[in-house]
Amino acid sequence: MKAPIRLIFIITVTTFFACEAKAQAPNILHDTLYSAVLQEKRALNIILPKDTFNQYEIIYCLDDVAEFQRMEWGFLHGEGFIPKNTILVGITNTRKNGADMRDRDFTPTATGGVSGGADQFLQFIKKELMPHMQQQYKAGASGHTLYGGSLGGLFVMYVFLTDPDLFTSYIAIDPSLWWDHQYLNKLADKKINTFSYANNTLFIAGRKGIAFDYMGISGMDSILRAKAPAALDWTCIPFTNETHYSTNFKGFWEGLKFSYGGFYASTGGYNTSRKIYIKPTNGIVLKDQPFTLFSYNLNPDRYIHYTTDGSIPDQSSPTLKGEETPVALRSDATIHVKSIGKRTVYNREATAYLKTGNVIPASPKPAGVQSGGLHYACYEGEPDLKKLLPTKTGIADETFDINQLSKQPFFYLVKEGFIEITAPGYYIFEMGPGNEKTKVYLAGRQILGAHFEPGDGENYVLPLEKGFYPYRVVYFHQKDSGPLPDIYLKLPGRDDFPMPLEMQYSKR
């Protein structure tokens, strides 16, 4: 038993270090900035992404950048939750005469000691630090985030309530809203509805239970529920089984994901996160008979809006219901979907073109056909099917491999026969990358091959009834092209799947 355990250990350690390497940011700079406002030099830790960009969005971290934040930031980049053109800026704390100046910088009122310097610290960030980042690190004019925990979270809320346009996103983790008899909660009650917050997100997290009340977070949550402007995108979350410090591990991760809601469009990671993926995008549906609009995006019910009248969606348009949204049409329609977040530069759109029609009529089982695969014929030579004769024929059964069929630089493969539909409903036929030249026909009509999108593929929905349908696929393989993938089906409640052999019929 020792060998398997050792193997598991090696795999686990290897996977961990591979993930850690993925999360690491290679460029860490140490900078200093003299503040005329604070009359002192401030140290900054700058974490740059691996790639260079023309402009950056800055995530300002109070109390410096912790190791876990750097790692989480790297993972969020890699998985497409946040854009790669972000920089972490750790604003380190100073000490004077043995006193930690965070107590001065983060507190909005003076209650003793060095407290009460939040306004001065805000002026330092606004008038000195942010211009410095623009001049030295190509920071953009907007889209930035302010993050802080504990007293740092108190300062985040102070800026949010007094100068909300300074940052796009605010992340306050277990904020010390108890400060000065819940001074900021009282301020929020008076001022929260004096700003529109149309361009802001606010993420607050704390500890569930007594601490949620003691820290003053439940009070702020109640005020936001009652008075927050409708345009503000906000949430307040009580974490279970966490400490005052461990809330930061979850809070930084969840806070950045929330702040960039609408950016992470796809579930496929960064390479596909900048697209909106829906199905079907073409086809025929029945008048007033709902079909399912599938979404392959994160949080579509919060950030992805749609219309069926051809207009471009806005914030007032309905959102998708989730991964599956029932939609009914009365006539031919162009469906527009759009991700809408607070950083409008990242909004994306997709379109579906659907016609209303009738159920495609089926036929009884044709005489002499058997299930287990379609009949195929291979044509080798120049890329003109009409001039060629088949060089190979047979049944495309479980032993058939289209990509081992011919060594010629050009060849056609024609598969034809019948498919059996065992239950009436909507069926989405789809093909992915590699099928750029493929054409698919059902009941004498071409359903795939007319709207192929490179890199994405194509899909087509049809209302079918129980029975048999003539089915034909024409593949074309050319030199140096990739493998030819199968044709897939998509049904409600099921993942996409290759068309199974048992529903494919042909004469032997």
Backbone hydrogen bonds, N-H to C=O, Kabsch-Sander energy under -0.5 kcal/mol:
donor,donor_aa,acceptor,acceptor_aa,energy
5,I,1,M,-1.6
6,R,2,K,-2.7
7,L,3,A,-2.5
8,I,4,P,-2.6
9,F,5,I,-2.3
10,I,6,R,-2.5
11,I,7,L,-2.7
12,T,8,I,-2.7
13,V,9,F,-2.8
14,T,10,I,-2.8
15,T,11,I,-2.7
16,F,12,T,-2.4
17,F,13,V,-2.5
18,A,14,T,-2.1
19,C,15,T,-2.5
20,E,16,F,-2.8
21,A,17,F,-2.4
22,K,18,A,-1.8
23,A,19,C,-1.6
24,Q,20,E,-1.1
27,N,48,L,-0.9
28,I,26,P,-0.7
29,L,27,N,-0.5
29,L,46,I,-3.1
31,D,29,L,-0.5
31,D,44,L,-2.9
33,L,42,R,-2.3
35,S,40,E,-3.2
36,A,34,Y,-0.6
39,Q,35,S,-1.4
40,E,35,S,-1.4
42,R,33,L,-2.9
44,L,31,D,-3.4
45,N,90,G,-2.0
46,I,29,L,-3.1
46,I,44,L,-0.6
47,I,45,N,-0.6
47,I,88,L,-3.0
48,L,27,N,-2.9
48,L,46,I,-0.7
56,Y,138,K,-2.0
57,E,85,N,-2.6
59,I,87,I,-3.2
60,Y,58,I,-0.7
60,Y,145,T,-2.9
61,C,59,I,-0.5
61,C,89,V,-3.3
62,L,60,Y,-0.6
62,L,147,Y,-2.5
63,D,91,I,-0.9
64,D,61,C,-1.0
64,D,91,I,-1.0
66,A,64,D,-0.6
70,R,66,A,-1.9
71,M,67,E,-2.1
72,E,68,F,-2.6
73,W,69,Q,-2.6
74,G,70,R,-1.7
75,F,71,M,-2.2
76,L,72,E,-2.8
77,H,73,W,-1.9
78,G,74,G,-2.4
79,E,75,F,-2.4
80,G,77,H,-1.3
81,F,76,L,-1.9
82,I,76,L,-1.3
86,T,84,K,-0.8
87,I,57,E,-2.2
88,L,47,I,-2.0
89,V,59,I,-2.4
90,G,45,N,-3.3
90,G,88,L,-0.5
91,I,61,C,-2.5
91,I,89,V,-0.7
92,T,43,A,-1.7
92,T,90,G,-0.9
96,K,99,A,-2.2
99,A,96,K,-2.3
101,M,94,T,-3.1
101,M,99,A,-0.6
103,D,100,D,-1.4
105,D,101,M,-3.2
106,F,102,R,-2.4
111,T,109,T,-0.7
111,T,112,G,-0.5
115,S,112,G,-1.6
116,G,103,D,-0.6
117,G,104,R,-2.0
118,A,107,T,-2.3
121,F,117,G,-2.2
122,L,118,A,-2.5
123,Q,119,D,-2.0
124,F,120,Q,-2.1
125,I,121,F,-2.2
126,K,122,L,-2.8
127,K,123,Q,-2.9
128,E,124,F,-1.7
129,L,124,F,-2.7
130,M,125,I,-2.6
132,H,128,E,-1.7
133,M,129,L,-2.3
134,Q,130,M,-1.9
135,Q,131,P,-2.4
136,Q,132,H,-2.7
137,Y,133,M,-1.7
138,K,134,Q,-0.7
139,A,133,M,-1.6
140,G,56,Y,-3.0
145,T,58,I,-2.7
146,L,169,S,-2.2
147,Y,60,Y,-2.9
148,G,171,I,-1.9
150,S,173,I,-2.3
152,G,149,G,-2.2
154,L,150,S,-1.7
155,F,151,L,-2.1
156,V,152,G,-2.1
157,M,153,G,-2.1
158,Y,154,L,-1.8
159,V,155,F,-2.5
160,F,156,V,-2.3
161,L,157,M,-1.9
162,T,158,Y,-1.3
163,D,159,V,-3.1
166,L,163,D,-1.9
167,F,164,P,-0.8
168,T,144,H,-2.0
169,S,144,H,-2.1
170,Y,201,T,-1.9
171,I,146,L,-2.7
172,A,203,F,-2.8
173,I,148,G,-2.5
173,I,171,I,-0.5
174,D,172,A,-0.6
174,D,205,A,-4.4
176,S,150,S,-1.9
177,L,175,P,-2.2
177,L,215,M,-0.9
179,W,176,S,-1.7
181,H,178,W,-0.8
182,Q,178,W,-1.2
183,Y,179,W,-2.4
186,K,182,Q,-1.8
187,L,183,Y,-2.1
188,A,184,L,-2.9
189,D,185,N,-2.1
190,K,186,K,-1.1
191,K,187,L,-2.5
192,I,188,A,-2.6
194,T,191,K,-2.5
195,F,192,I,-0.6
200,N,197,Y,-1.5
201,T,168,T,-2.0
202,L,233,D,-2.2
203,F,170,Y,-2.9
204,I,202,L,-0.5
204,I,235,T,-2.2
205,A,172,A,-1.8
206,G,237,I,-2.3
208,K,239,F,-2.9
212,F,209,G,-0.9
213,D,209,G,-1.0
213,D,210,I,-0.6
214,Y,210,I,-3.1
215,M,211,A,-2.7
216,G,213,D,-1.4
217,I,212,F,-0.9
218,S,212,F,-2.2
220,M,216,G,-1.6
221,D,217,I,-2.7
222,S,218,S,-2.1
223,I,219,G,-1.9
224,L,220,M,-2.6
225,R,221,D,-2.3
226,A,222,S,-1.7
227,K,223,I,-2.8
228,A,224,L,-2.0
232,L,229,P,-1.5
233,D,200,N,-1.7
234,W,232,L,-0.9
235,T,202,L,-1.9
237,I,204,I,-2.8
239,F,206,G,-3.4
239,F,237,I,-0.7
247,T,243,T,-1.6
248,N,245,Y,-1.6
249,F,246,S,-1.1
250,K,246,S,-1.1
251,G,247,T,-3.2
252,F,248,N,-2.5
253,W,249,F,-1.1
254,E,250,K,-3.1
255,G,251,G,-2.5
256,L,252,F,-2.0
257,K,253,W,-1.8
258,F,254,E,-2.5
259,S,255,G,-2.5
260,Y,256,L,-1.8
261,G,258,F,-1.8
263,F,260,Y,-2.6
264,Y,260,Y,-0.8
265,A,263,F,-1.7
265,A,273,S,-2.3
267,T,296,Y,-1.5
269,G,266,S,-0.6
270,Y,78,G,-1.2
272,T,269,G,-1.3
273,S,269,G,-0.8
273,S,270,Y,-0.8
275,K,272,T,-1.4
277,Y,275,K,-0.6
278,I,276,I,-0.6
279,K,294,F,-1.6
283,G,353,Y,-0.7
284,I,461,V,-2.7
285,V,355,K,-2.7
287,K,357,G,-0.6
288,D,329,L,-3.4
289,Q,286,L,-1.8
291,F,327,V,-2.7
293,L,291,F,-0.6
293,L,325,T,-3.1
294,F,279,K,-3.5
294,F,292,T,-0.7
295,S,323,E,-2.4
296,Y,277,Y,-2.3
298,L,264,Y,-0.6
298,L,265,A,-0.9
302,R,299,N,-1.5
303,Y,299,N,-2.1
304,I,300,P,-1.5
305,H,303,Y,-0.7
305,H,338,K,-2.8
306,Y,318,P,-2.5
307,T,336,H,-2.2
310,G,334,T,-1.1
317,S,314,D,-1.7
320,L,300,P,-0.8
320,L,304,I,-2.4
325,T,293,L,-2.0
327,V,291,F,-2.7
333,A,354,L,-2.7
335,I,333,A,-0.6
335,I,352,A,-2.7
336,H,307,T,-1.5
336,H,334,T,-0.6
337,V,350,A,-2.6
338,K,305,H,-2.7
339,S,348,R,-2.5
340,I,303,Y,-2.8
341,G,339,S,-0.5
344,T,342,K,-1.1
346,Y,343,R,-2.2
347,N,344,T,-1.5
350,A,337,V,-2.1
352,A,335,I,-2.4
353,Y,281,T,-3.0
354,L,333,A,-2.4
354,L,352,A,-0.6
355,K,283,G,-2.4
357,G,285,V,-2.3
360,I,463,P,-2.4
363,S,468,F,-2.2
369,V,366,P,-1.2
370,Q,506,S,-2.6
372,G,501,L,-1.7
372,G,504,Q,-1.5
373,G,501,L,-0.5
373,G,504,Q,-1.8
375,H,416,E,-2.0
376,Y,394,G,-3.1
377,A,414,V,-1.7
378,C,392,K,-3.2
379,Y,412,Y,-2.6
380,E,389,L,-0.5
381,G,410,F,-1.9
384,D,382,E,-2.7
387,K,384,D,-1.7
388,L,385,L,-1.5
391,T,378,C,-3.3
392,K,378,C,-1.1
394,G,376,Y,-1.7
396,A,374,L,-3.2
397,D,395,I,-2.1
400,F,397,D,-1.6
404,Q,401,D,-1.9
405,L,402,I,-1.1
411,F,477,H,-2.1
412,Y,379,Y,-3.1
413,L,475,Y,-2.1
414,V,377,A,-2.6
415,K,413,L,-0.6
415,K,473,V,-2.8
416,E,375,H,-2.5
417,G,471,Y,-2.2
418,F,505,Y,-2.7
419,I,469,Y,-2.2
420,E,503,M,-2.2
421,I,419,I,-0.5
421,I,467,G,-3.2
422,T,420,E,-0.6
425,G,464,L,-2.3
427,Y,462,L,-2.6
428,I,490,K,-1.7
429,F,427,Y,-0.6
429,F,460,Y,-2.9
430,E,488,Y,-2.4
431,M,458,E,-2.4
435,N,432,G,-1.3
438,T,435,N,-1.6
439,K,474,V,-2.1
440,V,448,L,-2.1
441,Y,472,R,-3.2
442,L,445,R,-2.7
443,A,470,P,-2.8
445,R,442,L,-1.8
447,I,440,V,-2.8
448,L,440,V,-1.5
453,E,457,G,-2.2
456,D,453,E,-2.2
457,G,453,E,-3.3
458,E,431,M,-2.4
460,Y,429,F,-2.3
461,V,282,N,-2.0
462,L,427,Y,-2.0
464,L,425,G,-2.8
464,L,462,L,-0.7
465,E,360,I,-0.7
467,G,421,I,-2.3
468,F,363,S,-2.6
469,Y,419,I,-2.1
471,Y,417,G,-2.4
472,R,441,Y,-2.4
473,V,415,K,-3.2
474,V,439,K,-3.0
475,Y,413,L,-3.3
475,Y,473,V,-0.6
477,H,411,F,-3.0
481,S,478,Q,-1.9
488,Y,430,E,-3.2
489,L,497,F,-2.8
490,K,428,I,-1.6
494,R,491,L,-1.8
497,F,489,L,-2.3
499,M,487,I,-2.1
503,M,500,P,-1.4
504,Q,501,L,-1.8
505,Y,418,F,-3.6
506,S,370,Q,-2.0
508,R,368,G,-0.7
